[in-house]
Amino acid sequence: MDALSPWHLLIIAACFVMLFGAKRLPDAARSLGRSARIMKAELKGMHDEPKAEASHVTDVPAEPIEAVVVEPRVVVSEDVPVTARADGTR
């Protein structure tokens, strides 16, 4: 038999009830339904606005963006004794 019989589904449902408890299963199903609705709405929004996103891509400024270089600083506190450095010197 390739398909799941009703007995298989009943055993799977009983395992879920035993693992998660009867009180948590409705909350889990409710949150799963909300997630599915949110995903459906987002996918619909993506299909409705493909031309609007393409117009934003053409609005890129022609000027190059300057990079800011920050040099690292080493702060040595006099309260902490230096025992050895990574290169083996003191």
N, C-alpha and C positions, 0 to 999 in steps of 0.2 A: 504494500500500500504506500503510495507516494504522498498522499495528502494527509493532513492532520485530521484525525477523527474527533468527534465531540468528546470522547474520553480523554484524549490527549490535551485538549483545550481546558477541560475541567481540572485535570491534574496540574497543569501550568498555573491556572487561576488559584488553586489551593496553595501552591507553593508561594505565589506572590502574597497571598493573605497571611501565610505563616511567617514569611520573611519580614514584611513591612507593617503588618498589623492592619486591622480593618479601619482604624481612624485615619491613617496616613494615606491610604490609597485614593480616597476621593479628592484630597488636596493635591496629590501628585497628578491625578487625571485633569483636574481643573487648571493647574499650572501648565501642563502639557498642551491643553487646548488654547490657553492664552498665548503661549509661545508660537503655536501653529498659526493663530490669527495674526499675530504681529509679523511673522515671516511672510505670510500671504500678502499683507498690506504693503510691506516693504518691497516685495517682488513686483507688485502691481505698480507701485510708485516708480520703480526703476524702469519698467516698460513704458510708462507714460511720459517720462522726461528724458529720453535719450538725446533729443535735439537741443534741449536747454543746456545739458552738460557739454555738448560739443561747442556751443558758443562761448562757454567759459574758458575753454582751452585756447581759443584764438585771442583772448584778452591778456596774454602773457606779455609783460614789458620787454622791449628789445634791449634794454640796458643790462649789462652783467651785474650780478650782485656781488658786493665786496665781502671778502671773508675777513673776519677779525681773528688775529692770532693772539692767543693768550699764552704767555710764558709761565711755566710752572715755578712755584716758589717753594723753597725748603725752609721751614720754620723749625729752629732748634731751641728748645726750652732749656734753661740752665738748671732747672729743678730735677730733670731726669738725667741720670748718668748714662753716658754712652759706653757700652762695654765692647762691642765689636760691630763692624760694618759688614755688609754682604761680601765685599771684596777682600775681607780678612784684615784690613788695617784698623787702627784705633783712632 
